[in-house]
Amino acid sequence: MRAAVYRGRGRVEIERLPVPGIGPGELLIRVEACGICHTDLKKIEHDLLAPPRVYGHETAGVVVESRGAGFEPGDRVVVFHHIPCLDCFYCSRKLYAQCATYKKVGVTAGFEPAGGGFAQYARVMDWIAARGVEKIPDSVSFERACFVEPVNTCLKAVAQCAPEPGEAALVLGQGPIGLLFTMLLRRAQARVLATDVMESRLELSRRSGAEQAWDGRRAGLAAEVRNLTDGRGADLVVVAASAAGLVEEAIRCSRPGARILLFAQTSQAETIRVPGAEICAGERILMGSYSASIDLQQESADLVFSGALPVERLISHRLPLEQIRCGFDLALHPEAGGLKILIRPQAG
């Protein structure tokens, strides 16, 4: 099979690899679509994990072999690559992403498991096959289905923020993740305000439910937010991009007592400096949310499969595996028109 193999120092090469074998309780999936996620891009561009690996975890495909995992060849499925043990200290507190079992990736196309979606076939290990695979209805495209995992991560964060109807929620960044937050917060009946630096994304933000969407580089953004909130500031701010200064902007745009959620700050190299009094004396709540929740697996699948979230409008490019480097460049440099980039490994 063909696979995009990370070889270190930012290099990804298209190589021929053996189709993975599977063991008891496991599945072999023919990958039909896999989204490019910025967490994988960070690992590749900054050499965060040792090579060789095959990344890609927003995976939808078809079961071609099953060894007692409760699925049959021909089943159309979406695959989560992390599943918690449900029995440890962190799982008892629903902090699933901190569970040692959850931290183990359970899907591979070869080498150290790393997701495997950027390959034609992927092996789904037994604990993932048991609780981390959802069937795709025949009426749903693989392209739509591969949004189930990223929707889950955003849904988890929104549940943690607990927006109330009528609250002003500011989303900083309107890339694919920021736009999913805009959709979900609007479904929660929040008043959504948004920023980005690309007009095309701001327009899509308005179509997706944002009451106001501004260029984040404009002067006086905090004043604009206060003008719409009786002089207070946003009740909730989601930092959905990792550009320098965004967390500080979140502080400036929020009211005392606001909740501020960091979603995109996943690298140890990213540092934040804010006056302590803005958190302490301002009684703001600073929180983080990372990865998916097994408790929301079915709900996230239902939101995507039903069409309740118009996720397909976020797709800007569909590329064969051989053009994956182009896909990375489009995702890293969105001024070229990239939004959600999908890889289609079976495409010629």
RAQUIMO-V458497 format. One record per pair of residues at least 12 apart in sequence whose C-alpha atoms are under 10 Angstrom apart, sorted by the first residue. I is the first residue (numbers start at 1). J is the second residue. Records with the same first field share a line. If there is no record, write none. Layout:
I: J ; J
This chain:
1: 15 ; 16 ; 17 ; 18 ; 19 ; 20 ; 109 ; 119 ; 120 ; 121 ; 345 ; 346
2: 14 ; 15 ; 16 ; 17 ; 18 ; 19 ; 109 ; 118 ; 119 ; 120 ; 121 ; 321 ; 322 ; 345 ; 346
3: 15 ; 16 ; 17 ; 18 ; 19 ; 53 ; 54 ; 55 ; 109 ; 110 ; 116 ; 117 ; 118 ; 119 ; 120 ; 121 ; 122 ; 321 ; 322 ; 345
4: 16 ; 17 ; 53 ; 54 ; 55 ; 56 ; 109 ; 116 ; 117 ; 118 ; 119 ; 120 ; 321 ; 322 ; 323 ; 324 ; 325 ; 345
5: 17 ; 51 ; 52 ; 53 ; 54 ; 55 ; 109 ; 110 ; 111 ; 116 ; 118 ; 119
6: 43 ; 44 ; 47 ; 49 ; 50 ; 51 ; 52 ; 53 ; 54 ; 55
7: 44 ; 47 ; 50 ; 51 ; 52 ; 53 ; 54
8: 43 ; 44 ; 45 ; 46 ; 47 ; 48 ; 49 ; 50 ; 51 ; 52 ; 53
9: 44 ; 45 ; 46 ; 47 ; 48 ; 50 ; 51
10: 41 ; 42 ; 43 ; 44 ; 45 ; 46 ; 47 ; 48
11: 44 ; 45 ; 47 ; 51 ; 325
12: 44 ; 45 ; 51 ; 52 ; 53 ; 54 ; 55 ; 324 ; 325
13: 54 ; 322 ; 324 ; 325
14: 118 ; 119 ; 321 ; 322 ; 323 ; 324 ; 325
15: 119 ; 322
16: 119
17: 109 ; 110 ; 119 ; 120 ; 121
18: 109 ; 110 ; 121
19: 109 ; 110 ; 119 ; 120 ; 121 ; 122 ; 123
20: 108 ; 109 ; 110 ; 111 ; 121 ; 122 ; 123 ; 124
21: 65 ; 109 ; 110 ; 122 ; 123
22: 65 ; 66 ; 67 ; 122 ; 123 ; 124 ; 125 ; 126
23: 66 ; 67 ; 68 ; 123 ; 124 ; 125 ; 126
24: 66 ; 67 ; 68 ; 69 ; 125 ; 126
25: 66 ; 67 ; 68 ; 69 ; 70 ; 71 ; 124 ; 125 ; 126 ; 127 ; 128 ; 129 ; 130
26: 65 ; 66 ; 67 ; 68 ; 69 ; 70 ; 71 ; 107 ; 123 ; 124 ; 125 ; 126 ; 127 ; 128 ; 129 ; 130
27: 62 ; 63 ; 64 ; 65 ; 66 ; 67 ; 68 ; 69 ; 70 ; 71 ; 72 ; 73 ; 107 ; 122 ; 123 ; 124 ; 125 ; 126 ; 128 ; 129 ; 130 ; 133
28: 61 ; 62 ; 63 ; 64 ; 65 ; 66 ; 67 ; 73 ; 107 ; 108 ; 109 ; 121 ; 122 ; 123 ; 124 ; 125 ; 129
29: 59 ; 60 ; 61 ; 62 ; 63 ; 64 ; 65 ; 66 ; 73 ; 74 ; 75 ; 76 ; 77 ; 78 ; 79 ; 107 ; 109 ; 117 ; 120 ; 121 ; 122 ; 123 ; 124
30: 59 ; 60 ; 61 ; 62 ; 63 ; 64 ; 65 ; 74 ; 76 ; 77 ; 117 ; 119 ; 120 ; 121 ; 122 ; 123 ; 345 ; 346
31: 59 ; 60 ; 61 ; 62 ; 63 ; 77 ; 78 ; 116 ; 117 ; 118 ; 119 ; 120 ; 121 ; 122 ; 142 ; 343 ; 344 ; 345 ; 346
32: 59 ; 60 ; 61 ; 62 ; 76 ; 77 ; 117 ; 118 ; 119 ; 120 ; 121 ; 141 ; 142 ; 143 ; 146 ; 342 ; 343 ; 344 ; 345 ; 346 ; 347
33: 56 ; 58 ; 59 ; 60 ; 61 ; 78 ; 117 ; 118 ; 119 ; 120 ; 141 ; 142 ; 143 ; 144 ; 145 ; 146 ; 318 ; 319 ; 320 ; 342 ; 343 ; 344 ; 345 ; 346 ; 347
34: 56 ; 57 ; 58 ; 59 ; 60 ; 61 ; 78 ; 116 ; 117 ; 118 ; 119 ; 142 ; 143 ; 145 ; 146 ; 147 ; 318 ; 341 ; 342 ; 343 ; 344 ; 345
35: 56 ; 57 ; 58 ; 59 ; 60 ; 117 ; 118 ; 143 ; 146 ; 147 ; 149 ; 150 ; 315 ; 318 ; 327 ; 340 ; 341 ; 342 ; 343 ; 344
36: 55 ; 56 ; 57 ; 58 ; 59 ; 117 ; 118 ; 324 ; 327 ; 328 ; 331 ; 339 ; 340 ; 341 ; 342 ; 343
37: 55 ; 56 ; 57 ; 58 ; 150 ; 176 ; 177 ; 328 ; 331 ; 340 ; 341 ; 342
38: 176 ; 177 ; 241 ; 264 ; 266 ; 328 ; 331 ; 332
39: 55 ; 56 ; 57 ; 264 ; 265 ; 266 ; 267
40: 54 ; 55 ; 56 ; 57 ; 114 ; 115 ; 328
41: 55 ; 56 ; 328 ; 329 ; 331 ; 332
42: 266 ; 267 ; 332
43: 55 ; 267
44: 328
45: 328 ; 332
46: 267 ; 269
48: 267 ; 268
49: 114
50: 112
51: 111 ; 112
52: 110 ; 111 ; 112 ; 113 ; 114
53: 108 ; 109 ; 110 ; 111 ; 112 ; 113 ; 114 ; 115 ; 116
54: 107 ; 108 ; 109 ; 110 ; 111 ; 112 ; 113 ; 114 ; 115 ; 116 ; 117 ; 118 ; 119 ; 122
55: 107 ; 108 ; 109 ; 112 ; 113 ; 114 ; 115 ; 116 ; 117 ; 118 ; 119
56: 81 ; 107 ; 108 ; 109 ; 114 ; 115 ; 116 ; 117 ; 118 ; 119 ; 343
57: 78 ; 79 ; 80 ; 81 ; 82 ; 105 ; 107 ; 108 ; 114 ; 115 ; 116 ; 117 ; 118 ; 146 ; 149 ; 150
58: 78 ; 79 ; 80 ; 81 ; 115 ; 116 ; 117 ; 118 ; 145 ; 146 ; 147 ; 148 ; 149 ; 150 ; 342 ; 343
59: 77 ; 78 ; 79 ; 80 ; 81 ; 107 ; 115 ; 116 ; 117 ; 118 ; 122 ; 142 ; 143 ; 145 ; 146 ; 147 ; 148 ; 149 ; 342 ; 343
60: 76 ; 77 ; 78 ; 79 ; 80 ; 117 ; 133 ; 134 ; 135 ; 136 ; 141 ; 142 ; 143 ; 144 ; 145 ; 146 ; 147 ; 148 ; 149 ; 344
61: 74 ; 75 ; 76 ; 77 ; 78 ; 79 ; 117 ; 120 ; 121 ; 122 ; 135 ; 136 ; 141 ; 142 ; 143 ; 145 ; 146
62: 74 ; 75 ; 76 ; 77 ; 78 ; 121 ; 135 ; 136 ; 142
63: 75 ; 76 ; 77 ; 78 ; 121 ; 122 ; 123 ; 124
64: 76 ; 121
65: 123
66: 124 ; 129
67: 126 ; 129
68: 126 ; 129 ; 130
69: 124 ; 125 ; 126 ; 127 ; 128 ; 129 ; 130 ; 131 ; 133
70: 129 ; 130
71: 129 ; 130 ; 133 ; 135
75: 134 ; 135 ; 136 ; 137 ; 138
76: 133 ; 134 ; 135 ; 136 ; 137 ; 138 ; 140 ; 141 ; 142 ; 145
77: 133 ; 134 ; 135 ; 136 ; 137 ; 142 ; 145 ; 146
78: 132 ; 133 ; 134 ; 135 ; 136 ; 142 ; 145 ; 146 ; 147 ; 148 ; 149 ; 301
79: 106 ; 107 ; 115 ; 117 ; 124 ; 128 ; 129 ; 131 ; 132 ; 133 ; 134 ; 135 ; 145 ; 146 ; 148 ; 149
80: 105 ; 106 ; 107 ; 115 ; 124 ; 128 ; 129 ; 131 ; 132 ; 133 ; 134 ; 146 ; 148 ; 149 ; 150 ; 152 ; 292 ; 294 ; 297
81: 102 ; 103 ; 104 ; 105 ; 106 ; 107 ; 108 ; 113 ; 114 ; 115 ; 116 ; 117 ; 124 ; 125 ; 127 ; 128 ; 129 ; 132 ; 133 ; 149 ; 292
82: 96 ; 97 ; 99 ; 101 ; 102 ; 103 ; 104 ; 105 ; 106 ; 107 ; 115 ; 127 ; 128 ; 131 ; 132 ; 291 ; 292 ; 293 ; 294
83: 96 ; 97 ; 99 ; 100 ; 101 ; 102 ; 103 ; 104 ; 105 ; 106 ; 127 ; 128 ; 129 ; 130 ; 131 ; 132 ; 133 ; 292 ; 293 ; 294
84: 96 ; 97 ; 98 ; 99 ; 100 ; 101 ; 102 ; 103 ; 104 ; 127 ; 128 ; 131 ; 132 ; 293 ; 294
85: 99 ; 100 ; 101 ; 102 ; 127
86: 99 ; 101 ; 102 ; 294
87: 99 ; 101
88: 100 ; 101
94: 293 ; 294 ; 295
95: 289 ; 290 ; 293
96: 290 ; 291 ; 292 ; 293 ; 294 ; 295
97: 289 ; 290 ; 291 ; 292 ; 293 ; 294
98: 290 ; 291
101: 127
102: 128 ; 291 ; 292
105: 124 ; 125 ; 128
106: 123 ; 124 ; 125 ; 126 ; 127 ; 128 ; 129 ; 132
107: 122 ; 123 ; 124 ; 125 ; 126 ; 128 ; 129
108: 121 ; 122 ; 123 ; 124 ; 125
109: 121 ; 122 ; 123 ; 124
110: 122 ; 123
113: 125
117: 343 ; 344 ; 345
118: 320 ; 321 ; 324 ; 343 ; 344 ; 345
119: 321 ; 343 ; 344 ; 345 ; 346
120: 321 ; 344 ; 345 ; 346 ; 347
121: 345 ; 346
131: 294 ; 297
132: 294 ; 297
133: 297
134: 148 ; 297 ; 298 ; 301
135: 301
136: 301 ; 302 ; 305
137: 305 ; 306
138: 305
139: 305 ; 306
140: 304 ; 305 ; 306 ; 307
141: 305 ; 312
142: 344
143: 311 ; 312 ; 315 ; 318 ; 342 ; 343 ; 344
144: 304 ; 305 ; 307 ; 309 ; 310 ; 311 ; 312 ; 313 ; 314 ; 315
145: 301 ; 304 ; 305 ; 311 ; 312
146: 301 ; 304 ; 311 ; 342
147: 180 ; 300 ; 301 ; 303 ; 304 ; 305 ; 309 ; 311 ; 312 ; 314 ; 340
148: 292 ; 297 ; 298 ; 299 ; 300 ; 301 ; 302 ; 303 ; 304 ; 305 ; 311
149: 291 ; 292 ; 293 ; 297 ; 300 ; 301 ; 304
150: 176 ; 177 ; 180 ; 291 ; 292 ; 300
151: 177 ; 180 ; 181 ; 184 ; 292 ; 296 ; 297 ; 299 ; 300 ; 301 ; 303 ; 304 ; 309 ; 311
152: 291 ; 292 ; 293 ; 294 ; 295 ; 296 ; 297 ; 298 ; 299 ; 300 ; 301 ; 303 ; 304
153: 177 ; 180 ; 181 ; 263 ; 289 ; 290 ; 291 ; 292 ; 293 ; 296 ; 297 ; 300
154: 177 ; 178 ; 179 ; 180 ; 181 ; 182 ; 184 ; 185 ; 240 ; 263 ; 289 ; 290 ; 291 ; 292 ; 293 ; 300
155: 180 ; 181 ; 184 ; 185 ; 292 ; 293 ; 296 ; 297 ; 299 ; 300 ; 303
156: 289 ; 290 ; 291 ; 292 ; 293 ; 294 ; 295 ; 296 ; 297 ; 300
157: 181 ; 238 ; 261 ; 262 ; 263 ; 287 ; 288 ; 289 ; 290 ; 291 ; 292 ; 293
158: 181 ; 184 ; 185 ; 188 ; 238 ; 261 ; 289
159: 184 ; 185 ; 188 ; 296
160: 259 ; 261 ; 287 ; 288 ; 289
161: 185 ; 236 ; 237 ; 238 ; 259 ; 260 ; 261 ; 285 ; 287 ; 288 ; 289
162: 185 ; 188 ; 236 ; 259
163: 185 ; 186 ; 188 ; 189 ; 190 ; 191 ; 235 ; 236 ; 259
164: 185 ; 188 ; 189 ; 190 ; 191 ; 235 ; 236
165: 185 ; 186 ; 187 ; 188 ; 189 ; 190 ; 191
166: 186 ; 188 ; 189 ; 190 ; 191 ; 192 ; 235
167: 185 ; 188 ; 189 ; 190 ; 191 ; 192 ; 229 ; 234 ; 235 ; 236
168: 185 ; 189 ; 190 ; 191 ; 192 ; 193 ; 211 ; 225 ; 228 ; 229 ; 233 ; 234 ; 235 ; 236 ; 237 ; 254
169: 181 ; 182 ; 185 ; 186 ; 189 ; 190 ; 191 ; 192 ; 193 ; 194 ; 210 ; 225 ; 233 ; 234 ; 235 ; 236 ; 237 ; 238 ; 254 ; 258 ; 259 ; 260
170: 182 ; 185 ; 190 ; 191 ; 192 ; 193 ; 194 ; 195 ; 210 ; 212 ; 213 ; 225 ; 233 ; 234 ; 235 ; 236 ; 237 ; 238 ; 239 ; 250 ; 253 ; 254 ; 260
171: 185 ; 192 ; 193 ; 194 ; 195 ; 196 ; 210 ; 213 ; 234 ; 236 ; 237 ; 238 ; 239 ; 240 ; 241 ; 250 ; 261
172: 193 ; 194 ; 195 ; 196 ; 213 ; 214 ; 216 ; 237 ; 238 ; 239 ; 240 ; 241 ; 242 ; 243 ; 246 ; 247 ; 249 ; 250
173: 194 ; 195 ; 196 ; 197 ; 198 ; 201 ; 202 ; 205 ; 215 ; 216 ; 238 ; 239 ; 240 ; 241 ; 242 ; 243 ; 246 ; 264
174: 194 ; 195 ; 196 ; 197 ; 198 ; 200 ; 201 ; 202 ; 203 ; 204 ; 205 ; 213 ; 240 ; 241 ; 339
175: 195 ; 196 ; 197 ; 198 ; 201 ; 202 ; 204 ; 205 ; 240 ; 241 ; 314 ; 331 ; 334 ; 338 ; 339 ; 340
176: 201 ; 240 ; 311 ; 313 ; 314 ; 315 ; 331 ; 338 ; 339 ; 340 ; 341
177: 240 ; 241 ; 263 ; 264 ; 314 ; 339 ; 340
178: 194 ; 195 ; 196 ; 201 ; 205 ; 238 ; 239 ; 240 ; 241 ; 263 ; 264
179: 194 ; 201 ; 202 ; 204 ; 205 ; 206 ; 207 ; 208 ; 209 ; 210 ; 240 ; 311 ; 314
180: 205 ; 208 ; 240 ; 309 ; 310 ; 311 ; 314
181: 194 ; 205 ; 208 ; 238 ; 240
182: 194 ; 205 ; 206 ; 207 ; 208 ; 209 ; 210 ; 211 ; 238
183: 205 ; 207 ; 208 ; 209 ; 210 ; 308 ; 309 ; 310 ; 311
184: 208 ; 209 ; 303 ; 308 ; 309
185: 209 ; 210
186: 208 ; 209 ; 210 ; 211
187: 209 ; 308 ; 309
189: 209
190: 209 ; 210 ; 211 ; 235 ; 236
191: 209 ; 210 ; 211 ; 212 ; 228 ; 234 ; 235
192: 205 ; 206 ; 208 ; 209 ; 210 ; 211 ; 212 ; 213 ; 234 ; 236 ; 237
193: 205 ; 206 ; 209 ; 210 ; 211 ; 212 ; 213 ; 214 ; 225 ; 228 ; 234 ; 237
194: 206 ; 209 ; 210 ; 211 ; 212 ; 213 ; 214 ; 215 ; 216 ; 225 ; 237 ; 238
195: 210 ; 212 ; 213 ; 214 ; 215 ; 216 ; 217 ; 218 ; 221 ; 240
196: 213 ; 214 ; 215 ; 216 ; 217 ; 241
197: 214 ; 215 ; 216 ; 217 ; 218 ; 335
198: 214 ; 215 ; 216 ; 334 ; 335 ; 337
199: 213 ; 214 ; 215
200: 335 ; 337 ; 339
201: 213 ; 215 ; 314 ; 337 ; 339
202: 214 ; 215 ; 216
204: 313 ; 314
208: 309 ; 310 ; 311 ; 313
212: 224 ; 225 ; 228
216: 246 ; 249
220: 253
221: 249 ; 252 ; 253
222: 234 ; 249 ; 250 ; 251 ; 252 ; 253 ; 254
223: 252 ; 253
224: 253
225: 252 ; 253 ; 254 ; 255
226: 252 ; 253 ; 254 ; 255
229: 255
231: 255
232: 253 ; 254 ; 255 ; 256 ; 258
233: 250 ; 251 ; 252 ; 253 ; 254 ; 255 ; 256 ; 258
234: 250 ; 251 ; 252 ; 253 ; 254 ; 255 ; 256 ; 257 ; 258 ; 259 ; 260
235: 253 ; 254 ; 255 ; 256 ; 257 ; 258 ; 259 ; 260 ; 284
236: 250 ; 253 ; 254 ; 255 ; 257 ; 258 ; 259 ; 260 ; 261 ; 284 ; 285
237: 249 ; 250 ; 251 ; 253 ; 254 ; 255 ; 258 ; 259 ; 260 ; 261 ; 262 ; 286
238: 250 ; 259 ; 260 ; 261 ; 262 ; 263 ; 264 ; 287 ; 288
239: 260 ; 261 ; 262 ; 263 ; 264 ; 265 ; 288
240: 261 ; 262 ; 263 ; 264 ; 265
241: 262 ; 263 ; 264 ; 265
242: 262 ; 263 ; 264 ; 265 ; 266 ; 267 ; 270
243: 264 ; 265 ; 270
244: 270 ; 271 ; 272
245: 271 ; 272 ; 273 ; 274
246: 262 ; 272
247: 260 ; 261 ; 262 ; 265 ; 271 ; 272 ; 273 ; 274 ; 286
248: 272 ; 273 ; 274 ; 275
249: 274
250: 262
251: 274 ; 275 ; 278 ; 279 ; 282 ; 284 ; 286
252: 278
254: 278 ; 282 ; 284
255: 278 ; 282 ; 283 ; 284
256: 278 ; 279 ; 280 ; 281 ; 282 ; 283 ; 284 ; 285
257: 278 ; 279 ; 280 ; 281 ; 282 ; 283 ; 284 ; 285
258: 279 ; 282 ; 283 ; 284 ; 285 ; 286
259: 283 ; 284 ; 285 ; 286 ; 287
260: 279 ; 284 ; 285 ; 286 ; 287 ; 288
261: 285 ; 286 ; 287 ; 288 ; 289
262: 286 ; 287 ; 288 ; 289 ; 290
263: 287 ; 288 ; 289 ; 290 ; 291
264: 288 ; 289 ; 290
265: 288 ; 289 ; 290
266: 288 ; 289 ; 290
311: 340
312: 340
313: 339 ; 340
314: 338 ; 339 ; 340 ; 341
315: 338 ; 339 ; 340 ; 341 ; 342
316: 330 ; 337 ; 338 ; 339 ; 340 ; 341 ; 342
317: 330 ; 331 ; 337 ; 338 ; 339 ; 340 ; 341 ; 342 ; 343
318: 340 ; 341 ; 342 ; 343 ; 344 ; 347
319: 341 ; 342 ; 343 ; 344 ; 345 ; 347 ; 348
320: 342 ; 343 ; 344 ; 345 ; 346 ; 347 ; 348
321: 342 ; 343 ; 344 ; 345 ; 346 ; 347 ; 348
322: 343 ; 344 ; 345 ; 347 ; 348
323: 343 ; 344 ; 345
324: 341 ; 342 ; 343 ; 344 ; 345
326: 341
327: 340 ; 341 ; 342 ; 343
328: 341
